[in-house]
Amino acid sequence: MKKAPVIPDKYEPGHGGEAATGEKVYSSVPATDSIRLRLRRMSERYVRQLKLVPPLPLEELHFHAEEVLKQADMPVSLRNFTTVLVNNEIWRDTFASIPYDRRVLLLPQCLRIRRACPAMVDEFGLLCEQCGRCPTGDLQGLAEGLGYIVLVAEGTTVVTRLIEQGRIDALIGVSCLEVLERAFPHMAAQAIPGIAIPLIRDGCDNTLADIDWVVETVKLKSEGEWPGRLDIEALRSQVESWFYESRLRSILATHETQTERIAISWLAHSGKRWRPLLAVSVYKALNGDGDESDVPDGVRDIAIATECFHKASLVHDDIEDSDDFRYGSYTLHKEYGVPIALNVGDLLLGEGYRLISGCGVDNDRIARMLAIATEGHKNLCLGQGEELCLMRQSTPIAPREILRIFMHKTAPAFEVALRLGATFAAGNGKTCQVLKNFSCALGIAYQIKDDLEEFETEQFAHDLSNVKASILLALAYEYSSGASKSYLKGLWVNSVEPDNAVKRELRELLRKLKSDEIARQLLEYYKNEAVRSLSPLENSYLKSLLRRIVGRVLGT
């Protein structure tokens, strides 16, 4: 390891001290060391007193920042700066536990004095010559000597790229407040532990930073154990491997009957495997286990059980909706007939309950998991039943009723998966209640997203029953009038599948009525509700994981 350089106390004028008289400073960043330090210390005390757990959404961070400013008797114009401070303190302990060689230090090019800088700039950023004219070289030498990856680049593009590549476990970002604010959504979506240090003087050249603060943060280290960042995609691959037909035959209790072969083939068929992934992820998070390859057999079994329940519900749903295709192939009842399909669906339900009952934990947890599964089963049936009954009425379903159907049909499957994983890991009742609320918002958002994706494909309206149960048709009818309303009502009562011309006409009308735009607003609302629902969680590892899962499931 390289020897860490000594950072000089002072640089040429323009680095590391009070802003000189006449210099332009950010109006939203205090110009004096004493005020910045005071706000940092007050933010630290505030976070520790309230025991705030990361990550927090921006609106909550703003609220806490305003509370700190009230206590400090300082103007609300400093809210964004104080928001950064509060977020820093919330992440500080987690950040300090992450090894140096898993961190990135991002420095701005504007710290240099451009006219005197001998460094070259390539597509990755500034190639510092460590000439000593600005603090960049010494900060880079210090951080790299500890094991950091150091980048000297501008803007949010570099951060976004690194996050997408999964190359950041923790980040120190030194930049202007505006850039830090733009980077926040990307950091928050991936729950990246980060500490931001705003520049205290504007401009693109010879800017000003609290060098002592940067050095202190770079060296920050604790003895706390870091479990590692769970690689969701690697875990997804592990989960997917359980659903190869050969693997399923070795896991499920089979007698090699035709019914079992059909059931296993259907279970192995296409699917996103969100539910088993959620069950395993929650178990891993509550156990502080970052090893994606090591999953106990019992956890594997309850994860497969959630997919059994899901695939059984699809069999029954396809029969009830008279759907002929699923995953680009014939549905089970279209291929084998309704009696066999019904029987296979029932078999999968039985297999799911059998896997839970034999998962190898104590009887109390097994009883609780069976109760969770049966409650979810009941709610799903109520949701499907409500949809089937409403489909018989003479007018399109109202948006509030569609959302209630989503809450009962889609949310329970997420809830069962999450709570089974938590219960297997001996999670407490408070955690399970948060997971229940989270699942409700996530399930509604997921179904809205599914309807929007269907709307954008060439297959839109290939099945009129799907259109009738869509949030887009519900919104269009709600906000239409006159001829448009009559047209939509006529489409609703018409039992004949629309031809291509009618499909195009329907899509154009929905766009004209802005139902897709309103649906996207609803999607954003419920996505934010899912994030907000995580606030009561006291386990930062679980909270961070679920925040990342929101982005994975909803693609945002």
C-alpha positions in Angstrom: 0.0 0.0 0.0 1.3 3.5 -0.9 2.1 5.8 2.0 -0.6 8.4 2.5 0.7 11.9 1.8 0.5 14.7 4.3 -2.2 17.2 3.3 -0.8 20.8 3.6 -2.8 23.1 6.0 -3.0 25.8 3.4 -2.9 26.1 -0.4 -2.7 29.1 -2.7 -5.6 31.6 -2.0 -8.9 30.1 -3.0 -8.6 26.7 -1.2 -9.7 25.5 2.2 -10.4 28.6 4.3 -12.8 31.5 4.8 -14.2 33.0 1.6 -12.3 36.2 0.9 -14.1 39.6 0.9 -15.7 40.2 -2.5 -15.6 36.5 -3.6 -18.8 35.0 -4.9 -20.1 32.3 -2.6 -23.2 30.1 -2.9 -26.1 31.9 -1.2 -27.4 28.5 -0.1 -24.0 27.4 1.5 -22.7 29.3 4.5 -19.6 31.4 3.7 -17.9 30.9 7.0 -16.2 27.9 8.5 -17.8 28.5 11.9 -21.4 28.3 10.6 -20.8 25.3 8.4 -19.1 23.5 11.4 -22.0 24.4 13.7 -24.6 23.1 11.3 -22.6 19.9 10.9 -22.4 19.3 14.7 -26.1 20.1 15.1 -27.1 17.7 12.3 -25.0 15.0 13.9 -26.7 15.5 17.3 -30.1 15.6 15.7 -29.6 12.4 13.8 -28.3 10.5 16.8 -31.1 11.8 19.1 -33.8 10.6 16.7 -31.9 7.5 15.7 -32.6 8.0 12.0 -32.0 5.0 9.8 -30.9 5.3 6.2 -32.0 5.6 3.5 -34.6 8.4 3.8 -36.5 9.9 0.9 -35.8 13.5 0.0 -39.0 14.9 1.5 -38.1 13.4 4.9 -34.6 14.8 4.6 -36.0 18.2 3.9 -38.2 18.0 6.9 -35.3 17.1 9.2 -33.1 19.8 7.7 -35.7 22.4 8.5 -36.0 21.2 12.0 -32.2 21.5 12.4 -32.3 25.1 11.0 -35.1 26.0 13.5 -33.0 24.7 16.4 -30.0 26.7 15.0 -32.1 29.8 14.4 -30.8 30.0 10.8 -32.7 30.9 7.5 -34.5 28.3 5.4 -32.3 29.3 2.5 -29.8 26.9 4.0 -32.2 24.0 3.7 -30.5 22.2 0.8 -27.1 22.5 2.4 -28.4 21.2 5.7 -30.3 18.4 3.9 -26.9 17.2 2.7 -25.5 17.4 6.2 -28.4 15.4 7.6 -28.1 12.7 4.9 -24.3 12.5 5.6 -24.9 11.9 9.2 -27.6 9.3 8.6 -25.1 7.3 6.4 -22.0 8.0 8.5 -21.9 4.8 10.5 -22.6 2.5 7.5 -20.1 4.4 5.4 -17.4 4.1 8.1 -17.9 0.3 8.2 -17.2 -0.2 4.5 -13.6 -1.1 3.6 -11.6 1.7 1.9 -11.1 -0.4 -1.2 -14.8 -0.6 -1.8 -15.2 3.2 -1.8 -15.0 5.9 -4.5 -13.8 9.5 -4.1 -15.2 11.8 -6.7 -13.4 15.1 -7.0 -14.4 18.0 -9.3 -12.0 19.3 -12.0 -12.8 22.8 -10.9 -10.7 22.6 -7.8 -7.7 23.3 -10.0 -6.4 26.6 -11.2 -7.1 26.0 -14.9 -4.5 28.4 -16.3 -1.7 26.9 -14.2 -2.7 23.2 -14.4 -0.5 20.9 -16.4 -2.9 17.9 -16.2 -4.5 16.3 -19.3 -8.2 15.5 -19.5 -9.5 12.3 -21.2 -13.0 10.7 -21.4 -12.7 9.5 -17.8 -11.7 12.8 -16.3 -8.6 14.7 -15.2 -5.3 12.9 -15.1 -3.7 14.8 -12.2 0.0 15.5 -12.3 0.1 16.0 -8.5 2.0 19.3 -9.0 0.9 20.8 -5.7 -0.8 23.9 -7.1 -4.2 22.7 -5.9 -5.4 20.1 -3.4 -6.5 17.6 -6.0 -3.2 15.6 -6.2 -2.8 15.4 -2.5 -6.4 14.3 -1.9 -6.0 11.7 -4.7 -2.8 10.4 -3.2 -4.3 10.2 0.3 -7.4 8.3 -0.9 -5.6 6.0 -3.3 -3.0 5.2 -0.6 -5.9 3.9 1.5 -7.3 1.9 -1.3 -10.0 4.2 -2.8 -10.9 4.5 -6.4 -10.5 8.2 -7.2 -12.0 10.0 -10.1 -11.6 13.7 -11.0 -14.6 14.4 -13.2 -17.6 16.7 -13.5 -21.3 16.3 -13.3 -23.6 13.3 -12.6 -22.8 11.2 -15.7 -19.8 9.5 -14.1 -21.7 8.7 -10.9 -24.7 7.4 -12.8 -22.5 5.2 -15.0 -20.6 3.7 -12.0 -23.9 3.0 -10.2 -25.4 1.3 -13.2 -22.3 -0.9 -13.5 -22.5 -1.9 -9.8 -19.0 -0.5 -9.1 -19.9 1.7 -6.1 -20.4 0.4 -2.6 -19.8 3.8 -1.0 -19.1 7.3 -2.3 -17.6 10.6 -1.2 -18.7 13.3 -3.6 -17.1 16.8 -3.6 -19.1 19.1 -5.9 -21.3 22.1 -6.2 -24.6 21.8 -4.4 -26.5 21.7 -7.7 -24.7 18.7 -9.0 -25.1 16.9 -5.7 -28.8 17.5 -5.8 -29.0 16.0 -9.3 -27.0 13.0 -8.3 -29.2 12.3 -5.2 -32.0 10.4 -7.0 -29.5 8.0 -8.6 -27.8 7.4 -5.3 -31.1 7.0 -3.4 -32.5 4.5 -5.9 -29.6 2.2 -5.3 -29.3 3.1 -1.6 -25.6 3.9 -2.0 -24.0 5.0 1.4 -22.6 8.4 0.5 -21.2 11.5 2.0 -21.4 14.7 0.0 -19.2 17.8 0.6 -20.5 20.9 -1.2 -18.2 23.4 -2.7 -18.4 26.8 -1.0 -17.6 29.0 -3.9 -19.2 29.0 -7.4 -17.5 28.9 -10.7 -15.8 26.4 -13.0 -12.2 27.3 -12.0 -10.3 27.7 -8.8 -13.3 26.8 -6.6 -13.3 26.4 -2.9 -13.8 23.3 -0.7 -13.5 22.4 3.0 -10.3 20.4 2.6 -10.1 19.4 6.2 -13.7 18.0 5.9 -12.7 16.0 2.8 -9.6 14.6 4.6 -11.6 13.7 7.7 -14.2 11.9 5.6 -11.7 10.0 3.5 -10.1 8.7 6.6 -13.4 7.8 8.3 -13.2 4.2 9.5 -15.0 2.1 12.2 -14.6 -1.4 13.5 -18.2 -2.2 12.6 -18.6 -5.3 10.5 -19.9 -4.7 6.9 -21.9 -7.6 5.6 -21.3 -6.6 2.0 -23.7 -5.3 -0.6 -26.1 -8.0 -1.6 -25.9 -8.4 -5.4 -29.5 -8.7 -6.4 -28.8 -9.8 -9.9 -26.5 -12.6 -8.7 -29.2 -13.7 -6.3 -31.7 -13.6 -9.1 -29.5 -16.0 -11.1 -29.3 -18.3 -8.1 -33.1 -18.3 -7.7 -33.6 -18.9 -11.4 -31.4 -22.0 -11.2 -34.0 -23.6 -8.9 -36.6 -23.5 -11.6 -34.9 -25.8 -14.2 -37.2 -28.8 -14.7 -34.4 -31.2 -13.6 -33.8 -29.2 -10.4 -37.5 -29.0 -9.6 -37.9 -32.8 -9.9 -35.2 -33.2 -7.3 -36.8 -30.7 -4.9 -40.5 -31.5 -5.2 -42.0 -34.8 -3.9 -42.9 -36.5 -7.2 -44.2 -39.8 -8.2 -43.5 -39.3 -11.9 -47.2 -39.0 -12.8 -48.4 -37.1 -15.9 -50.1 -34.5 -13.6 -46.8 -33.8 -11.8 -44.9 -33.5 -15.1 -47.3 -30.9 -16.4 -47.2 -29.0 -13.1 -43.3 -29.0 -13.0 -43.2 -27.9 -16.7 -45.6 -25.1 -16.0 -43.7 -24.0 -12.8 -40.4 -24.0 -14.8 -42.0 -22.0 -17.7 -41.2 -18.3 -18.1 -41.6 -15.8 -15.3 -39.8 -12.9 -13.7 -39.4 -14.8 -10.3 -40.0 -11.7 -8.3 -41.7 -13.5 -5.5 -39.1 -16.1 -4.7 -36.4 -13.4 -5.1 -38.2 -11.2 -2.6 -38.5 -14.0 -0.1 -34.8 -14.9 -0.3 -33.7 -11.2 -0.3 -35.5 -10.4 2.9 -34.1 -13.4 4.6 -30.6 -12.4 3.6 -31.0 -8.8 4.7 -32.4 -9.7 8.1 -29.5 -12.1 8.6 -26.9 -9.5 7.4 -25.7 -12.0 4.9 -24.1 -10.6 1.7 -23.2 -14.1 0.2 -25.6 -14.6 -2.7 -24.5 -18.2 -3.2 -25.3 -19.5 0.3 -29.0 -20.0 0.6 -30.3 -22.6 3.2 -32.5 -25.3 1.7 -35.5 -24.2 3.9 -35.3 -20.7 2.5 -35.1 -22.1 -1.0 -38.3 -24.2 -0.3 -40.4 -21.3 0.9 -39.2 -19.3 -2.1 -40.3 -22.0 -4.5 -43.6 -22.2 -2.5 -44.3 -18.5 -3.4 -43.9 -19.3 -7.1 -46.1 -22.4 -6.7 -48.9 -20.1 -5.4 -48.3 -17.6 -8.1 -48.3 -20.1 -11.0 -51.4 -21.7 -9.6 -53.2 -18.3 -9.5 -52.2 -17.8 -13.2 -53.7 -21.1 -14.2 -57.0 -20.3 -12.5 -57.0 -16.6 -13.7 -56.5 -17.7 -17.3 -59.5 -20.1 -17.1 -61.7 -17.4 -15.5 -60.7 -14.8 -18.1 -60.8 -17.2 -21.1 -57.2 -16.3 -22.0 -55.6 -18.5 -24.7 -52.0 -17.3 -24.4 -49.5 -16.8 -21.6 -45.8 -16.2 -22.0 -46.2 -16.3 -25.7 -47.5 -19.9 -25.6 -50.9 -21.6 -25.1 -52.3 -21.4 -21.6 -52.5 -24.6 -19.6 -56.3 -25.0 -20.1 -56.0 -24.3 -23.9 -53.3 -27.0 -24.2 -54.7 -29.6 -21.9 -58.3 -28.7 -21.2 -60.0 -27.0 -18.2 -60.3 -30.1 -16.0 -56.6 -30.9 -16.2 -55.6 -27.3 -15.8 -57.7 -26.9 -12.7 -56.2 -30.0 -11.2 -52.7 -28.8 -11.9 -53.4 -25.5 -10.3 -54.7 -27.2 -7.2 -51.7 -29.5 -7.1 -49.4 -26.4 -7.1 -51.3 -24.9 -4.2 -50.9 -28.1 -2.3 -47.1 -28.2 -3.1 -46.7 -24.7 -1.9 -48.2 -25.5 1.5 -46.3 -28.7 1.8 -43.0 -26.9 1.1 -43.7 -24.4 3.9 -44.7 -27.0 6.4 -41.5 -29.0 5.8 -39.0 -26.1 5.6 -37.2 -27.2 8.8 -37.8 -24.3 11.3 -39.7 -24.6 14.6 -43.4 -25.2 14.7 -44.3 -21.7 15.8 -42.7 -20.1 12.7 -44.2 -22.8 10.5 -47.6 -22.0 11.9 -47.1 -18.3 11.3 -45.9 -18.8 7.7 -48.9 -21.0 6.9 -51.1 -18.3 8.3 -49.4 -15.7 6.1 -49.9 -17.9 3.0 -53.5 -18.6 3.7 -54.3 -15.0 4.4 -52.6 -14.1 1.1 -54.5 -16.8 -0.7 -57.8 -15.5 0.6 -57.1 -11.9 -0.3 -56.1 -12.9 -3.8 -59.3 -14.8 -4.3 -61.3 -11.8 -3.0 -59.6 -9.5 -5.4 -60.1 -11.8 -8.4 -63.7 -12.3 -7.4 -64.3 -8.5 -7.2 -62.8 -8.1 -10.7 -65.0 -10.9 -12.1 -68.1 -9.4 -10.6 -67.3 -5.8 -11.7 -66.6 -7.1 -15.3 -70.3 -8.0 -15.5 -71.6 -4.5 -14.9 -72.9 -2.3 -17.7 -70.2 0.5 -17.5 -66.4 0.5 -17.2 -64.9 -0.1 -13.8 -64.0 3.1 -11.9 -60.3 3.9 -11.2 -60.7 3.6 -7.4 -62.2 0.1 -7.9 -59.4 -0.9 -10.2 -56.9 0.2 -7.6 -58.7 -1.8 -5.0 -58.6 -4.9 -7.2 -54.8 -4.3 -7.7 -54.4 -4.1 -3.9 -56.1 -7.4 -3.4 -54.9 -9.3 -6.5 -51.2 -8.3 -6.9 -50.1 -6.9 -3.6 -50.8 -10.2 -1.6 -48.3 -12.2 -3.6 -45.6 -9.7 -2.8 -46.6 -9.6 0.8 -46.6 -13.3 1.2 -43.1 -13.6 -0.3 -41.7 -10.8 1.8 -43.3 -11.9 5.1 -42.4 -15.6 4.6 -38.7 -14.5 4.2 -38.9 -12.3 7.2 -40.6 -14.9 9.4 -38.1 -17.6 8.4 -35.4 -15.2 9.6 -37.3 -14.6 12.9 -38.2 -11.1 12.0 -40.5 -9.3 14.5 -44.1 -8.1 14.1 -43.1 -4.5 13.5 -41.0 -5.6 10.5 -43.8 -7.7 9.1 -46.3 -4.8 9.4 -43.9 -2.5 7.4 -43.6 -5.3 4.8 -47.4 -5.4 4.6 -47.7 -1.7 3.9 -44.7 -1.8 1.5 -46.3 -4.7 -0.5 -49.6 -2.8 -0.8 -48.0 0.2 -2.5 -45.5 -1.9 -4.5 -48.2 -4.2 -5.8 -50.4 -1.4 -7.0 -47.5 0.3 -8.6 -46.4 -2.9 -10.3 -49.8 -3.5 -11.8 -50.1 0.1 -13.1 -46.6 -0.4 -14.7 -47.8 -3.7 -16.2 -50.8 -1.9 -17.7 -48.7 0.9 -19.1 -46.2 -1.6 -20.7 -49.1 -3.5 -22.3 -50.4 -0.2 -23.7 -47.1 0.5 -25.4 -46.9 -2.9 -27.2 -48.3 -4.0 -30.5 -50.3 -6.6 -28.5 -52.4 -3.9 -26.8 -56.1 -4.8 -26.9 -55.5 -8.3 -28.4 -57.6 -9.4 -25.5 -60.6 -7.2 -24.6 -60.9 -8.6 -21.1 -57.4 -7.3 -20.3 -58.3 -3.8 -21.6 -61.5 -3.8 -19.5 -59.5 -4.6 -16.3 -56.9 -1.9 -17.2 -56.3 1.3 -15.2 -56.0 3.1 -18.5 -59.5 2.4 -19.6 -60.8 3.2 -16.2 -59.1 6.6 -16.2 -60.2 7.3 -19.8 -63.8 6.7 -19.0 -63.6 8.7 -15.8 -62.3 11.8 -17.5 -64.2 11.5 -20.9 -67.5 13.0 -21.9 -69.8 13.1 -24.8 -68.9 10.9 -27.8 -65.7 9.6 -26.3 -67.6 8.4 -23.2 -70.2 6.7 -25.4 -67.5 5.1 -27.5 -65.8 3.6 -24.5 -69.0 2.4 -23.0 -69.9 0.7 -26.3 -66.5 -1.0 -26.4 -67.1 -2.2 -22.9 -70.5 -3.9 -23.7 -69.2 -5.3 -27.0 -68.2 -8.9 -26.5 -66.4 -9.1 -29.9 -62.6 -8.7 -29.9 -61.6 -5.5 -31.6 -59.9 -5.6 -35.0 -56.6 -3.7 -35.7 -58.3 -0.5 -36.8 -60.4 -0.5 -33.5 -57.2 -1.1 -31.5 -55.4 1.8 -33.1 -58.5 4.0 -32.6 -58.7 3.0 -28.9 -55.0 3.7 -28.3 -55.3 7.1 -29.9 -58.3 8.0 -27.8 -56.6 6.9 -24.6 -53.7 9.1 -25.5 -56.0 12.0 -26.4 -57.7 11.7 -23.0 -54.2 11.5 -21.4 -55.0 8.4 -19.5 -51.5 7.1 -19.9 -50.1 10.3 -18.5 -52.4 10.1 -15.5 -51.4 6.5 -15.0 -47.7 7.4 -15.0 -48.5 10.0 -12.3 -50.3 7.3 -10.3 -47.3 5.0 -10.8 -45.0 7.6 -9.4 -47.2 8.3 -6.5 -47.4 4.6 -5.4 -43.7 4.1 -6.0 -43.1 7.0 -3.6 -45.6 5.5 -1.2 -43.6 2.2 -1.3 -40.4 4.1 -0.4 -42.1 6.2 2.3 -43.6 3.0 3.9 -40.1 1.9 4.7 -39.4 4.7 7.2 -40.3 2.8 10.4 -37.7 0.1 9.6 -34.8 0.1 12.1 -32.7 -2.3 10.1 -30.6 -0.2 7.6 -29.5 -3.3 5.6 -33.1 -4.4 5.0 -34.3 -0.9 4.4 -31.6 -0.3 1.8 -32.3 -3.6 0.1 -36.0 -2.9 -0.2 -35.3 0.6 -1.6 -33.2 -1.0 -4.3 -35.9 -3.6 -5.0 -38.4 -0.8 -5.7 -36.1 0.3 -8.6 -35.7 -3.3 -9.8 -39.4 -4.2 -9.7 -40.6 -0.9 -11.1 -37.7 -0.3 -13.4 -37.1 3.2 -12.0 
